[in-house]
């Protein structure tokens, strides 16, 4: 009832009764797509040596409703040996995030850096379980610095924009 009168739970008055406090919430998390291939079974279980593991990931986001965004973390893993492909895993893990009163300049950094950081541990577990269920030792990905990667990509984009302006 206090909130209806323009006060927060902490009894601080809000200007004009408006709620301008930035708020973020995880609405849901889910597997959007999952594929595991073991193309050389059962021979693969007799192969000697450790496979070479190649991990690629991509992050995408889109608005799905007012103040609701879907963030998809796509992880592709390929394990190769001298004998051939040991396994392939393709995982698209998504989270729905409710965002209110987030400044426009902070929206993209949240969606492409912070949101993936929040959902990554869950995607990592699914990936490890899937590889284990395929008959291989669980694949435990190292933590990823999504903020550092976002800043690196933003800087690269800024440099590219400067090069384009310099040519104009």
VMD Tcl script that builds the backbone (N, CA, C; Angstrom):
set m [mol new atoms 504]
animate dup $m
set s [atomselect $m all]
$s set {name element resname resid chain x y z} {
  {N N UNK 1 A 0.814 -1.187 0.000}
  {CA C UNK 1 A 0.000 0.000 0.000}
  {C C UNK 1 A 0.861 1.256 0.000}
  {N N UNK 2 A 1.990 1.204 0.687}
  {CA C UNK 2 A 2.873 2.368 0.699}
  {C C UNK 2 A 3.364 2.688 -0.707}
  {N N UNK 3 A 3.556 1.646 -1.530}
  {CA C UNK 3 A 4.028 1.899 -2.881}
  {C C UNK 3 A 2.979 2.634 -3.701}
  {N N UNK 4 A 1.710 2.394 -3.431}
  {CA C UNK 4 A 0.650 3.074 -4.154}
  {C C UNK 4 A 0.633 4.566 -3.854}
  {N N UNK 5 A 1.147 4.946 -2.712}
  {CA C UNK 5 A 1.138 6.345 -2.311}
  {C C UNK 5 A 2.418 7.070 -2.711}
  {N N UNK 6 A 3.260 6.441 -3.538}
  {CA C UNK 6 A 4.471 7.105 -4.013}
  {C C UNK 6 A 5.671 6.894 -3.120}
  {N N UNK 7 A 5.656 5.836 -2.331}
  {CA C UNK 7 A 6.781 5.519 -1.476}
  {C C UNK 7 A 7.295 4.127 -1.818}
  {N N UNK 8 A 8.589 3.912 -1.641}
  {CA C UNK 8 A 9.155 2.591 -1.847}
  {C C UNK 8 A 9.034 1.823 -0.548}
  {N N UNK 9 A 9.454 0.562 -0.584}
  {CA C UNK 9 A 9.402 -0.266 0.616}
  {C C UNK 9 A 10.238 0.344 1.736}
  {N N UNK 10 A 11.268 1.099 1.376}
  {CA C UNK 10 A 12.115 1.744 2.374}
  {C C UNK 10 A 11.562 3.090 2.809}
  {N N UNK 11 A 10.353 3.431 2.393}
  {CA C UNK 11 A 9.663 4.677 2.744}
  {C C UNK 11 A 10.368 5.922 2.230}
  {N N UNK 12 A 11.146 5.789 1.137}
  {CA C UNK 12 A 11.736 6.979 0.544}
  {C C UNK 12 A 10.745 7.520 -0.478}
  {N N UNK 13 A 10.439 8.803 -0.428}
  {CA C UNK 13 A 9.501 9.348 -1.410}
  {C C UNK 13 A 10.096 9.318 -2.810}
  {N N UNK 14 A 9.235 9.080 -3.797}
  {CA C UNK 14 A 9.650 9.097 -5.187}
  {C C UNK 14 A 9.062 10.327 -5.842}
  {N N UNK 15 A 9.811 10.920 -6.755}
  {CA C UNK 15 A 9.321 12.111 -7.417}
  {C C UNK 15 A 8.097 11.767 -8.261}
  {N N UNK 16 A 7.035 12.504 -8.060}
  {CA C UNK 16 A 5.783 12.331 -8.790}
  {C C UNK 16 A 5.243 10.910 -8.730}
  {N N UNK 17 A 5.639 10.117 -7.751}
  {CA C UNK 17 A 5.164 8.756 -7.639}
  {C C UNK 17 A 5.710 7.837 -8.714}
  {N N UNK 18 A 6.653 8.308 -9.540}
  {CA C UNK 18 A 7.190 7.500 -10.632}
  {C C UNK 18 A 8.279 6.564 -10.121}
  {N N UNK 19 A 8.284 5.376 -10.665}
  {CA C UNK 19 A 9.316 4.403 -10.329}
  {C C UNK 19 A 10.409 4.506 -11.378}
  {N N UNK 20 A 11.535 5.114 -11.011}
  {CA C UNK 20 A 12.624 5.313 -11.958}
  {C C UNK 20 A 13.867 4.500 -11.604}
  {N N UNK 21 A 13.759 3.644 -10.612}
  {CA C UNK 21 A 14.890 2.833 -10.195}
  {C C UNK 21 A 15.164 1.752 -11.242}
  {N N UNK 22 A 16.403 1.625 -11.716}
  {CA C UNK 22 A 16.718 0.549 -12.659}
  {C C UNK 22 A 16.468 -0.809 -12.006}
  {N N UNK 23 A 15.821 -1.695 -12.749}
  {CA C UNK 23 A 15.522 -3.026 -12.236}
  {C C UNK 23 A 15.813 -4.062 -13.308}
  {N N UNK 24 A 16.423 -5.162 -12.873}
  {CA C UNK 24 A 16.754 -6.270 -13.759}
  {C C UNK 24 A 16.300 -7.549 -13.078}
  {N N UNK 25 A 15.693 -8.430 -13.850}
  {CA C UNK 25 A 15.274 -9.710 -13.298}
  {C C UNK 25 A 15.363 -10.805 -14.347}
  {N N UNK 26 A 15.759 -11.987 -13.903}
  {CA C UNK 26 A 15.762 -13.149 -14.780}
  {C C UNK 26 A 14.366 -13.744 -14.719}
  {N N UNK 27 A 13.685 -13.762 -15.853}
  {CA C UNK 27 A 12.329 -14.305 -15.918}
  {C C UNK 27 A 12.379 -15.813 -16.109}
  {N N UNK 28 A 13.256 -16.265 -16.997}
  {CA C UNK 28 A 13.342 -17.692 -17.299}
  {C C UNK 28 A 14.670 -17.987 -17.976}
  {N N UNK 29 A 15.088 -19.250 -17.883}
  {CA C UNK 29 A 16.256 -19.740 -18.603}
  {C C UNK 29 A 15.866 -21.063 -19.235}
  {N N UNK 30 A 16.396 -21.350 -20.431}
  {CA C UNK 30 A 15.975 -22.571 -21.115}
  {C C UNK 30 A 16.946 -22.949 -22.224}
  {N N UNK 31 A 16.924 -24.237 -22.565}
  {CA C UNK 31 A 17.661 -24.737 -23.727}
  {C C UNK 31 A 16.811 -24.421 -24.940}
  {N N UNK 32 A 17.361 -23.654 -25.840}
  {CA C UNK 32 A 16.652 -23.298 -27.068}
  {C C UNK 32 A 16.938 -24.344 -28.147}
  {N N UNK 33 A 18.175 -24.843 -28.183}
  {CA C UNK 33 A 18.551 -25.871 -29.147}
  {C C UNK 33 A 19.752 -26.627 -28.589}
  {N N UNK 34 A 19.740 -27.946 -28.754}
  {CA C UNK 34 A 20.852 -28.765 -28.284}
  {C C UNK 34 A 21.050 -29.919 -29.261}
  {N N UNK 35 A 22.287 -30.085 -29.709}
  {CA C UNK 35 A 22.622 -31.166 -30.622}
  {C C UNK 35 A 23.942 -31.777 -30.179}
  {N N UNK 36 A 23.974 -33.109 -30.131}
  {CA C UNK 36 A 25.206 -33.836 -29.834}
  {C C UNK 36 A 25.388 -34.876 -30.925}
  {N N UNK 37 A 26.578 -34.908 -31.519}
  {CA C UNK 37 A 26.878 -35.890 -32.550}
  {C C UNK 37 A 28.117 -36.669 -32.151}
  {N N UNK 38 A 28.027 -37.962 -32.320}
  {CA C UNK 38 A 29.125 -38.873 -32.054}
  {C C UNK 38 A 29.291 -39.705 -33.331}
  {N N UNK 39 A 29.837 -39.078 -34.405}
  {CA C UNK 39 A 29.795 -39.699 -35.729}
  {C C UNK 39 A 30.659 -40.953 -35.911}
  {N N UNK 40 A 31.619 -41.164 -35.042}
  {CA C UNK 40 A 32.515 -42.307 -35.215}
  {C C UNK 40 A 32.375 -43.353 -34.118}
  {N N UNK 41 A 31.213 -43.394 -33.489}
  {CA C UNK 41 A 31.022 -44.418 -32.463}
  {C C UNK 41 A 30.710 -45.745 -33.149}
  {N N UNK 42 A 31.050 -46.834 -32.624}
  {CA C UNK 42 A 31.724 -47.049 -31.344}
  {C C UNK 42 A 33.256 -47.018 -31.433}
  {N N UNK 43 A 33.808 -46.877 -32.662}
  {CA C UNK 43 A 35.267 -46.910 -32.831}
  {C C UNK 43 A 35.968 -45.825 -32.021}
  {N N UNK 44 A 35.306 -44.665 -31.849}
  {CA C UNK 44 A 35.923 -43.537 -31.149}
  {C C UNK 44 A 36.373 -43.910 -29.735}
  {N N UNK 45 A 35.695 -44.875 -29.114}
  {CA C UNK 45 A 36.037 -45.240 -27.739}
  {C C UNK 45 A 37.313 -46.074 -27.650}
  {N N UNK 46 A 37.836 -46.488 -28.795}
  {CA C UNK 46 A 39.087 -47.243 -28.824}
  {C C UNK 46 A 40.273 -46.363 -29.204}
  {N N UNK 47 A 40.020 -45.134 -29.615}
  {CA C UNK 47 A 41.091 -44.241 -30.056}
  {C C UNK 47 A 41.961 -43.830 -28.878}
  {N N UNK 48 A 43.237 -43.681 -29.148}
  {CA C UNK 48 A 44.187 -43.266 -28.124}
  {C C UNK 48 A 44.453 -41.763 -28.260}
  {N N UNK 49 A 44.847 -41.139 -27.184}
  {CA C UNK 49 A 45.227 -39.724 -27.203}
  {C C UNK 49 A 44.062 -38.797 -26.886}
  {N N UNK 50 A 44.437 -37.606 -26.528}
  {CA C UNK 50 A 43.458 -36.577 -26.186}
  {C C UNK 50 A 42.988 -35.857 -27.442}
  {N N UNK 51 A 41.689 -35.579 -27.538}
  {CA C UNK 51 A 41.206 -34.821 -28.697}
  {C C UNK 51 A 41.580 -33.342 -28.582}
  {N N UNK 52 A 41.666 -32.704 -29.734}
  {CA C UNK 52 A 41.822 -31.246 -29.787}
  {C C UNK 52 A 40.422 -30.660 -29.697}
  {N N UNK 53 A 40.230 -29.777 -28.754}
  {CA C UNK 53 A 38.902 -29.193 -28.513}
  {C C UNK 53 A 38.877 -27.771 -29.050}
  {N N UNK 54 A 37.916 -27.497 -29.921}
  {CA C UNK 54 A 37.711 -26.147 -30.450}
  {C C UNK 54 A 36.357 -25.664 -29.958}
  {N N UNK 55 A 36.354 -24.551 -29.231}
  {CA C UNK 55 A 35.117 -23.986 -28.689}
  {C C UNK 55 A 34.885 -22.619 -29.317}
  {N N UNK 56 A 33.709 -22.432 -29.869}
  {CA C UNK 56 A 33.287 -21.152 -30.432}
  {C C UNK 56 A 31.995 -20.745 -29.742}
  {N N UNK 57 A 31.829 -19.458 -29.518}
  {CA C UNK 57 A 30.564 -19.011 -28.959}
  {C C UNK 57 A 30.153 -17.694 -29.575}
  {N N UNK 58 A 28.855 -17.450 -29.478}
  {CA C UNK 58 A 28.265 -16.244 -30.029}
  {C C UNK 58 A 27.153 -15.810 -29.082}
  {N N UNK 59 A 26.931 -14.511 -29.002}
  {CA C UNK 59 A 25.892 -13.969 -28.127}
  {C C UNK 59 A 24.953 -13.130 -28.973}
  {N N UNK 60 A 23.677 -13.352 -28.799}
  {CA C UNK 60 A 22.682 -12.561 -29.502}
  {C C UNK 60 A 21.596 -12.133 -28.537}
  {N N UNK 61 A 20.937 -11.039 -28.856}
  {CA C UNK 61 A 19.825 -10.592 -28.016}
  {C C UNK 61 A 18.762 -9.955 -28.892}
  {N N UNK 62 A 17.537 -10.016 -28.391}
  {CA C UNK 62 A 16.434 -9.372 -29.089}
  {C C UNK 62 A 15.337 -9.038 -28.087}
  {N N UNK 63 A 14.620 -7.978 -28.379}
  {CA C UNK 63 A 13.461 -7.613 -27.559}
  {C C UNK 63 A 12.324 -8.545 -27.948}
  {N N UNK 64 A 11.642 -9.102 -26.950}
  {CA C UNK 64 A 10.514 -9.987 -27.227}
  {C C UNK 64 A 9.194 -9.396 -26.748}
  {N N UNK 65 A 9.266 -8.372 -25.923}
  {CA C UNK 65 A 8.092 -7.649 -25.433}
  {C C UNK 65 A 8.607 -6.361 -24.797}
  {N N UNK 66 A 7.689 -5.504 -24.355}
  {CA C UNK 66 A 8.114 -4.295 -23.661}
  {C C UNK 66 A 8.905 -4.687 -22.424}
  {N N UNK 67 A 10.110 -4.186 -22.324}
  {CA C UNK 67 A 10.984 -4.410 -21.171}
  {C C UNK 67 A 11.400 -5.865 -20.980}
  {N N UNK 68 A 11.228 -6.720 -22.003}
  {CA C UNK 68 A 11.639 -8.123 -21.913}
  {C C UNK 68 A 12.552 -8.432 -23.096}
  {N N UNK 69 A 13.718 -9.001 -22.776}
  {CA C UNK 69 A 14.718 -9.310 -23.787}
  {C C UNK 69 A 15.148 -10.763 -23.660}
  {N N UNK 70 A 15.364 -11.398 -24.801}
  {CA C UNK 70 A 15.922 -12.737 -24.830}
  {C C UNK 70 A 17.398 -12.614 -25.188}
  {N N UNK 71 A 18.238 -13.263 -24.406}
  {CA C UNK 71 A 19.669 -13.320 -24.670}
  {C C UNK 71 A 20.010 -14.784 -24.924}
  {N N UNK 72 A 20.641 -15.049 -26.072}
  {CA C UNK 72 A 20.991 -16.423 -26.446}
  {C C UNK 72 A 22.507 -16.559 -26.490}
  {N N UNK 73 A 22.996 -17.522 -25.743}
  {CA C UNK 73 A 24.409 -17.867 -25.725}
  {C C UNK 73 A 24.553 -19.153 -26.532}
  {N N UNK 74 A 25.195 -19.060 -27.689}
  {CA C UNK 74 A 25.385 -20.220 -28.567}
  {C C UNK 74 A 26.816 -20.707 -28.412}
  {N N UNK 75 A 26.958 -21.976 -28.066}
  {CA C UNK 75 A 28.276 -22.577 -27.864}
  {C C UNK 75 A 28.398 -23.778 -28.803}
  {N N UNK 76 A 29.458 -23.774 -29.597}
  {CA C UNK 76 A 29.740 -24.884 -30.501}
  {C C UNK 76 A 31.078 -25.493 -30.095}
  {N N UNK 77 A 31.090 -26.818 -29.937}
  {CA C UNK 77 A 32.310 -27.520 -29.546}
  {C C UNK 77 A 32.580 -28.618 -30.561}
  {N N UNK 78 A 33.820 -28.690 -30.990}
  {CA C UNK 78 A 34.256 -29.751 -31.909}
  {C C UNK 78 A 35.496 -30.396 -31.294}
  {N N UNK 79 A 35.453 -31.721 -31.152}
  {CA C UNK 79 A 36.587 -32.474 -30.624}
  {C C UNK 79 A 37.128 -33.359 -31.744}
  {N N UNK 80 A 38.362 -33.102 -32.151}
  {CA C UNK 80 A 39.014 -33.842 -33.234}
  {C C UNK 80 A 40.225 -34.593 -32.712}
  {N N UNK 81 A 40.491 -35.735 -33.325}
  {CA C UNK 81 A 41.727 -36.481 -33.097}
  {C C UNK 81 A 42.345 -36.766 -34.464}
  {N N UNK 82 A 43.503 -37.390 -34.474}
  {CA C UNK 82 A 44.132 -37.771 -35.740}
  {C C UNK 82 A 43.277 -38.792 -36.490}
  {N N UNK 83 A 42.425 -39.505 -35.759}
  {CA C UNK 83 A 41.566 -40.527 -36.362}
  {C C UNK 83 A 40.270 -39.953 -36.924}
  {N N UNK 84 A 39.899 -38.753 -36.521}
  {CA C UNK 84 A 38.653 -38.146 -36.995}
  {C C UNK 84 A 37.947 -37.362 -35.906}
  {N N UNK 85 A 36.676 -37.076 -36.156}
  {CA C UNK 85 A 35.870 -36.298 -35.207}
  {C C UNK 85 A 35.439 -37.207 -34.064}
  {N N UNK 86 A 35.732 -36.785 -32.839}
  {CA C UNK 86 A 35.284 -37.535 -31.668}
  {C C UNK 86 A 33.837 -37.176 -31.345}
  {N N UNK 87 A 33.550 -35.879 -31.237}
  {CA C UNK 87 A 32.169 -35.449 -31.001}
  {C C UNK 87 A 31.991 -33.998 -31.404}
  {N N UNK 88 A 30.729 -33.633 -31.608}
  {CA C UNK 88 A 30.314 -32.262 -31.909}
  {C C UNK 88 A 29.144 -31.930 -30.999}
  {N N UNK 89 A 29.178 -30.742 -30.411}
  {CA C UNK 89 A 28.069 -30.283 -29.578}
  {C C UNK 89 A 27.697 -28.879 -30.010}
  {N N UNK 90 A 26.410 -28.655 -30.127}
  {CA C UNK 90 A 25.858 -27.347 -30.476}
  {C C UNK 90 A 24.797 -27.019 -29.437}
  {N N UNK 91 A 25.014 -25.988 -28.651}
  {CA C UNK 91 A 24.059 -25.606 -27.611}
  {C C UNK 91 A 23.694 -24.140 -27.769}
  {N N UNK 92 A 22.399 -23.871 -27.812}
  {CA C UNK 92 A 21.892 -22.496 -27.723}
  {C C UNK 92 A 21.103 -22.426 -26.429}
  {N N UNK 93 A 21.645 -21.685 -25.472}
  {CA C UNK 93 A 21.018 -21.553 -24.160}
  {C C UNK 93 A 20.557 -20.112 -24.013}
  {N N UNK 94 A 19.317 -19.934 -23.601}
  {CA C UNK 94 A 18.740 -18.592 -23.576}
  {C C UNK 94 A 18.231 -18.212 -22.194}
  {N N UNK 95 A 18.167 -16.917 -21.998}
  {CA C UNK 95 A 17.568 -16.359 -20.792}
  {C C UNK 95 A 16.644 -15.224 -21.187}
  {N N UNK 96 A 15.514 -15.151 -20.499}
  {CA C UNK 96 A 14.606 -14.009 -20.656}
  {C C UNK 96 A 14.861 -13.072 -19.489}
  {N N UNK 97 A 15.091 -11.819 -19.810}
  {CA C UNK 97 A 15.409 -10.824 -18.788}
  {C C UNK 97 A 14.388 -9.693 -18.838}
  {N N UNK 98 A 13.878 -9.351 -17.677}
  {CA C UNK 98 A 13.024 -8.180 -17.549}
  {C C UNK 98 A 13.895 -6.999 -17.151}
  {N N UNK 99 A 13.843 -5.940 -17.951}
  {CA C UNK 99 A 14.677 -4.756 -17.695}
  {C C UNK 99 A 13.791 -3.527 -17.672}
  {N N UNK 100 A 13.842 -2.794 -16.581}
  {CA C UNK 100 A 13.081 -1.549 -16.483}
  {C C UNK 100 A 14.000 -0.425 -16.057}
  {N N UNK 101 A 13.775 0.720 -16.678}
  {CA C UNK 101 A 14.492 1.952 -16.320}
  {C C UNK 101 A 16.009 1.828 -16.474}
  {N N UNK 102 A 16.429 1.060 -17.466}
  {CA C UNK 102 A 17.859 0.927 -17.752}
  {C C UNK 102 A 18.216 2.022 -18.754}
  {N N UNK 103 A 19.204 2.858 -18.452}
  {CA C UNK 103 A 19.601 3.896 -19.411}
  {C C UNK 103 A 19.987 3.269 -20.748}
  {N N UNK 104 A 19.656 3.935 -21.830}
  {CA C UNK 104 A 19.896 3.409 -23.178}
  {C C UNK 104 A 21.349 3.019 -23.397}
  {N N UNK 105 A 22.288 3.798 -22.843}
  {CA C UNK 105 A 23.703 3.493 -23.049}
  {C C UNK 105 A 24.168 2.284 -22.233}
  {N N UNK 106 A 23.334 1.799 -21.318}
  {CA C UNK 106 A 23.686 0.635 -20.511}
  {C C UNK 106 A 22.976 -0.641 -20.959}
  {N N UNK 107 A 22.031 -0.515 -21.866}
  {CA C UNK 107 A 21.237 -1.659 -22.298}
  {C C UNK 107 A 22.100 -2.696 -23.037}
  {N N UNK 108 A 22.825 -2.263 -24.046}
  {CA C UNK 108 A 23.653 -3.200 -24.812}
  {C C UNK 108 A 24.750 -3.835 -23.948}
  {N N UNK 109 A 25.461 -3.077 -23.118}
  {CA C UNK 109 A 26.455 -3.734 -22.254}
  {C C UNK 109 A 25.830 -4.793 -21.342}
  {N N UNK 110 A 24.613 -4.537 -20.854}
  {CA C UNK 110 A 23.973 -5.551 -20.014}
  {C C UNK 110 A 23.645 -6.794 -20.832}
  {N N UNK 111 A 23.008 -6.577 -21.995}
  {CA C UNK 111 A 22.547 -7.708 -22.804}
  {C C UNK 111 A 23.688 -8.544 -23.381}
  {N N UNK 112 A 24.818 -7.932 -23.679}
  {CA C UNK 112 A 25.910 -8.656 -24.330}
  {C C UNK 112 A 27.073 -9.006 -23.403}
  {N N UNK 113 A 27.045 -8.530 -22.170}
  {CA C UNK 113 A 28.128 -8.853 -21.233}
  {C C UNK 113 A 27.594 -9.440 -19.927}
  {N N UNK 114 A 26.724 -8.728 -19.257}
  {CA C UNK 114 A 26.252 -9.181 -17.942}
  {C C UNK 114 A 25.270 -10.346 -18.044}
  {N N UNK 115 A 24.306 -10.272 -18.951}
  {CA C UNK 115 A 23.324 -11.355 -19.090}
  {C C UNK 115 A 23.999 -12.685 -19.453}
  {N N UNK 116 A 24.930 -12.711 -20.422}
  {CA C UNK 116 A 25.619 -13.979 -20.689}
  {C C UNK 116 A 26.405 -14.494 -19.486}
  {N N UNK 117 A 26.960 -13.577 -18.696}
  {CA C UNK 117 A 27.684 -13.996 -17.487}
  {C C UNK 117 A 26.738 -14.697 -16.517}
  {N N UNK 118 A 25.505 -14.220 -16.442}
  {CA C UNK 118 A 24.517 -14.811 -15.534}
  {C C UNK 118 A 24.113 -16.208 -15.981}
  {N N UNK 119 A 23.898 -16.409 -17.275}
  {CA C UNK 119 A 23.403 -17.709 -17.741}
  {C C UNK 119 A 24.509 -18.719 -18.072}
  {N N UNK 120 A 25.747 -18.264 -18.222}
  {CA C UNK 120 A 26.841 -19.159 -18.616}
  {C C UNK 120 A 27.013 -20.376 -17.704}
  {N N UNK 121 A 26.981 -20.242 -16.380}
  {CA C UNK 121 A 27.193 -21.441 -15.552}
  {C C UNK 121 A 26.173 -22.551 -15.833}
  {N N UNK 122 A 24.952 -22.180 -16.177}
  {CA C UNK 122 A 23.917 -23.168 -16.466}
  {C C UNK 122 A 24.187 -23.838 -17.810}
  {N N UNK 123 A 24.600 -23.044 -18.807}
  {CA C UNK 123 A 24.945 -23.591 -20.117}
  {C C UNK 123 A 26.178 -24.497 -19.992}
  {N N UNK 124 A 27.115 -24.100 -19.173}
  {CA C UNK 124 A 28.334 -24.883 -18.955}
  {C C UNK 124 A 27.997 -26.256 -18.387}
  {N N UNK 125 A 27.079 -26.303 -17.427}
  {CA C UNK 125 A 26.680 -27.576 -16.824}
  {C C UNK 125 A 25.985 -28.480 -17.843}
  {N N UNK 126 A 25.085 -27.891 -18.654}
  {CA C UNK 126 A 24.385 -28.668 -19.672}
  {C C UNK 126 A 25.372 -29.243 -20.676}
  {N N UNK 127 A 26.340 -28.447 -21.068}
  {CA C UNK 127 A 27.365 -28.901 -22.001}
  {C C UNK 127 A 28.176 -30.053 -21.399}
  {N N UNK 128 A 28.598 -29.908 -20.167}
  {CA C UNK 128 A 29.380 -30.955 -19.494}
  {C C UNK 128 A 28.572 -32.246 -19.377}
  {N N UNK 129 A 27.312 -32.139 -18.990}
  {CA C UNK 129 A 26.453 -33.314 -18.856}
  {C C UNK 129 A 26.222 -33.988 -20.206}
  {N N UNK 130 A 26.030 -33.199 -21.251}
  {CA C UNK 130 A 25.781 -33.747 -22.583}
  {C C UNK 130 A 26.987 -34.528 -23.082}
  {N N UNK 131 A 28.184 -33.959 -22.925}
  {CA C UNK 131 A 29.402 -34.650 -23.354}
  {C C UNK 131 A 29.584 -35.927 -22.536}
  {N N UNK 132 A 29.344 -35.855 -21.246}
  {CA C UNK 132 A 29.464 -37.045 -20.379}
  {C C UNK 132 A 28.448 -38.113 -20.794}
  {N N UNK 133 A 27.211 -37.686 -21.056}
  {CA C UNK 133 A 26.174 -38.632 -21.464}
  {C C UNK 133 A 26.477 -39.242 -22.831}
  {N N UNK 134 A 27.327 -38.602 -23.625}
  {CA C UNK 134 A 27.762 -39.136 -24.913}
  {C C UNK 134 A 28.888 -40.145 -24.789}
  {N N UNK 135 A 29.338 -40.405 -23.556}
  {CA C UNK 135 A 30.361 -41.416 -23.333}
  {C C UNK 135 A 31.773 -40.880 -23.198}
  {N N UNK 136 A 31.903 -39.570 -23.030}
  {CA C UNK 136 A 33.213 -38.941 -22.912}
  {C C UNK 136 A 33.351 -38.303 -21.532}
  {N N UNK 137 A 34.575 -37.981 -21.117}
  {CA C UNK 137 A 34.719 -37.240 -19.858}
  {C C UNK 137 A 34.010 -35.885 -19.975}
  {N N UNK 138 A 33.409 -35.410 -18.902}
  {CA C UNK 138 A 32.704 -34.117 -18.971}
  {C C UNK 138 A 33.640 -33.002 -19.428}
  {N N UNK 139 A 33.130 -32.148 -20.284}
  {CA C UNK 139 A 33.899 -31.014 -20.779}
  {C C UNK 139 A 33.562 -29.808 -19.898}
  {N N UNK 140 A 34.536 -29.380 -19.103}
  {CA C UNK 140 A 34.318 -28.242 -18.214}
  {C C UNK 140 A 34.981 -27.009 -18.816}
  {N N UNK 141 A 34.157 -26.136 -19.373}
  {CA C UNK 141 A 34.684 -24.898 -19.955}
  {C C UNK 141 A 35.186 -23.979 -18.858}
  {N N UNK 142 A 36.256 -23.278 -19.162}
  {CA C UNK 142 A 36.774 -22.262 -18.241}
  {C C UNK 142 A 35.802 -21.089 -18.213}
  {N N UNK 143 A 35.739 -20.362 -17.107}
  {CA C UNK 143 A 34.897 -19.154 -17.075}
  {C C UNK 143 A 35.315 -18.179 -18.174}
  {N N UNK 144 A 34.349 -17.453 -18.684}
  {CA C UNK 144 A 34.585 -16.508 -19.769}
  {C C UNK 144 A 34.369 -15.099 -19.248}
  {N N UNK 145 A 35.282 -14.193 -19.571}
  {CA C UNK 145 A 35.162 -12.791 -19.188}
  {C C UNK 145 A 34.326 -12.067 -20.248}
  {N N UNK 146 A 33.002 -12.144 -20.117}
  {CA C UNK 146 A 32.116 -11.545 -21.106}
  {C C UNK 146 A 32.251 -10.023 -21.153}
  {N N UNK 147 A 32.497 -9.402 -20.019}
  {CA C UNK 147 A 32.662 -7.949 -20.001}
  {C C UNK 147 A 33.909 -7.553 -20.773}
  {N N UNK 148 A 35.009 -8.257 -20.544}
  {CA C UNK 148 A 36.241 -7.973 -21.271}
  {C C UNK 148 A 36.071 -8.176 -22.767}
  {N N UNK 149 A 35.370 -9.240 -23.151}
  {CA C UNK 149 A 35.134 -9.505 -24.568}
  {C C UNK 149 A 34.230 -8.435 -25.181}
  {N N UNK 150 A 33.223 -8.002 -24.424}
  {CA C UNK 150 A 32.336 -6.949 -24.923}
  {C C UNK 150 A 33.130 -5.652 -25.146}
  {N N UNK 151 A 33.944 -5.291 -24.166}
  {CA C UNK 151 A 34.737 -4.065 -24.290}
  {C C UNK 151 A 35.722 -4.157 -25.446}
  {N N UNK 152 A 36.322 -5.326 -25.627}
  {CA C UNK 152 A 37.255 -5.539 -26.740}
  {C C UNK 152 A 36.527 -5.391 -28.079}
  {N N UNK 153 A 35.327 -5.980 -28.184}
  {CA C UNK 153 A 34.547 -5.878 -29.421}
  {C C UNK 153 A 34.099 -4.442 -29.661}
  {N N UNK 154 A 33.679 -3.750 -28.602}
  {CA C UNK 154 A 33.243 -2.355 -28.740}
  {C C UNK 154 A 34.405 -1.484 -29.215}
  {N N UNK 155 A 35.600 -1.726 -28.677}
  {CA C UNK 155 A 36.775 -0.969 -29.092}
  {C C UNK 155 A 37.119 -1.267 -30.553}
  {N N UNK 156 A 37.024 -2.524 -30.957}
  {CA C UNK 156 A 37.299 -2.890 -32.352}
  {C C UNK 156 A 36.300 -2.222 -33.286}
  {N N UNK 157 A 35.028 -2.192 -32.896}
  {CA C UNK 157 A 33.999 -1.532 -33.706}
  {C C UNK 157 A 34.257 -0.033 -33.802}
  {N N UNK 158 A 34.700 0.567 -32.694}
  {CA C UNK 158 A 34.993 1.997 -32.679}
  {C C UNK 158 A 36.172 2.297 -33.611}
  {N N UNK 159 A 37.198 1.451 -33.591}
  {CA C UNK 159 A 38.345 1.643 -34.474}
  {C C UNK 159 A 37.930 1.490 -35.934}
  {N N UNK 160 A 37.047 0.531 -36.208}
  {CA C UNK 160 A 36.559 0.320 -37.569}
  {C C UNK 160 A 35.770 1.545 -38.043}
  {N N UNK 161 A 34.949 2.105 -37.149}
  {CA C UNK 161 A 34.188 3.311 -37.493}
  {C C UNK 161 A 35.126 4.473 -37.792}
  {N N UNK 162 A 36.200 4.593 -37.023}
  {CA C UNK 162 A 37.159 5.661 -37.252}
  {C C UNK 162 A 37.855 5.495 -38.598}
  {N N UNK 163 A 38.164 4.261 -38.971}
  {CA C UNK 163 A 38.797 4.001 -40.260}
  {C C UNK 163 A 37.867 4.378 -41.413}
  {N N UNK 164 A 36.583 4.087 -41.266}
  {CA C UNK 164 A 35.602 4.413 -42.296}
  {C C UNK 164 A 35.471 5.919 -42.421}
  {N N UNK 165 A 35.418 6.637 -41.288}
  {CA C UNK 165 A 35.318 8.092 -41.309}
  {C C UNK 165 A 36.579 8.672 -41.942}
  {N N UNK 166 A 37.746 8.111 -41.645}
  {CA C UNK 166 A 39.000 8.593 -42.200}
  {C C UNK 166 A 39.063 8.451 -43.704}
  {N N UNK 167 A 38.362 7.445 -44.273}
  {CA C UNK 167 A 38.357 7.256 -45.712}
  {C C UNK 167 A 37.344 8.135 -46.405}
  {N N UNK 168 A 36.362 8.633 -45.672}
  {CA C UNK 168 A 35.278 9.401 -46.299}
  {C C UNK 168 A 35.722 10.744 -46.793}
}
mol reanalyze $m
mol bondsrecalc $m
mol representation Tube
mol addrep $m
